[in-house]
Amino acid sequence: MGNPMKIRATAKDGVTEVKILMQHEMETGLRKEADGTLVPAWFITEVKAQYQGRTVLDGQFGQSISKNPYLLFRFKGGAVGEKIAVSWVDNKGDSRTDEATIAA
Amino acid sequence: MNTNQIHKAMMVLALSTSFAAVAADSAVTDSDRIEQYREMISDGNPAEFDEMRGEELWKKAAGPNKVSLEQCDLGKGAGVVKGAYSELPKYFKDTKKVQDLESRLLTCMTTLQGFTEDEITAKPFASSKKPSDISSLATYVVGQSKGIKMAVSTKHPKVKESYEIGKRIFNYRAGPYDFACSTCHATSGVRIRMQDLPNMRSSKKDAQIAYTGWPAYRVSQGLTRSFQWRLNDCFRQQRFPEPKFASEATIALTTFLAVNANGAEYVGPGLKR
């Protein structure tokens, strides 16, 4: 179970803007410890956003994304007071889902 | 420092600047672009995670005494966090000392919770391996002063004295490089690499911007850094001996910098490259 995300969603003129801040180490697997041992890869591989059971964003992440990634996207539709759910899966099989209510 | 993270941060920087260059005219400077980059990521500041962690720690019963810090007096009465940071450093009657936020937290953690000072000061700064409780607590407390104007009073003679000592430390040249804080921070319009250096001796505005942006999340380190860390690293960069955590010297320097920032709205926790 990963750490919670921060999600802010606002609807305006029929478009919903979603800002997501994820908490993740995002290790590339290329970095070495001071003693030369490799730091194992550990990063988010998939991000999905759902609104009323409909997938509004489906993305693949990789090693080139920074630690604690920030993602902003917009989708058509979405009403104030409704919920948006965001989830991610990482390469270790860990996952996290958080919900936010769309604000005006 | 983690080279990989730096590379990634640079890449984001490069991307955002190239977009900016298309729309902007040639008068746009590198520091304007850095400012644009900061704006782009400012509403996704990962320092918020450290604030959340700090808030939990504040409310959680801990230490040998199994109590929370909710009775900790940060200068505005027991348990008052809102706006506390904007008035620190301040003179505290119980300890008979001028204290900054982190030294005051240290007092609360030792007197209320029963930790020993050595337990906390042995490793007071966060690393990529291990977060620091006192640092997270500080991030939480400063976040509660967001939007509040800095108002550090020098009415008390001890605070005034601390300010004067801080001023002397700021201008004190020493070490193998014959360096002082003022070597880099007392001239306008100079920079180191891509970063503009604030003139904290004679520009009120620079002094305000510099102080109110800390503590901050460092993108290149992936960590939220406290003000004590900031000063500690300044001394390291000057090749000075490492100051003791929450020592009188660091508090004096903090007092000097905080008083110079008076009148500015506190905007942190900030975000740095």
Interface residues (C-beta under 8 A of the other chain):
Chain A: N3 P4 K6 R8 K19 I20 L21 Q23 T28 L30 R31 S64 I65 S66 K67 N68 Y70 L72
Chain B: N2 T3 N4 Q5 K8 A9 M11 V12 I41 D43 G44 N45 P46 E48 F49 M52 V219 G222
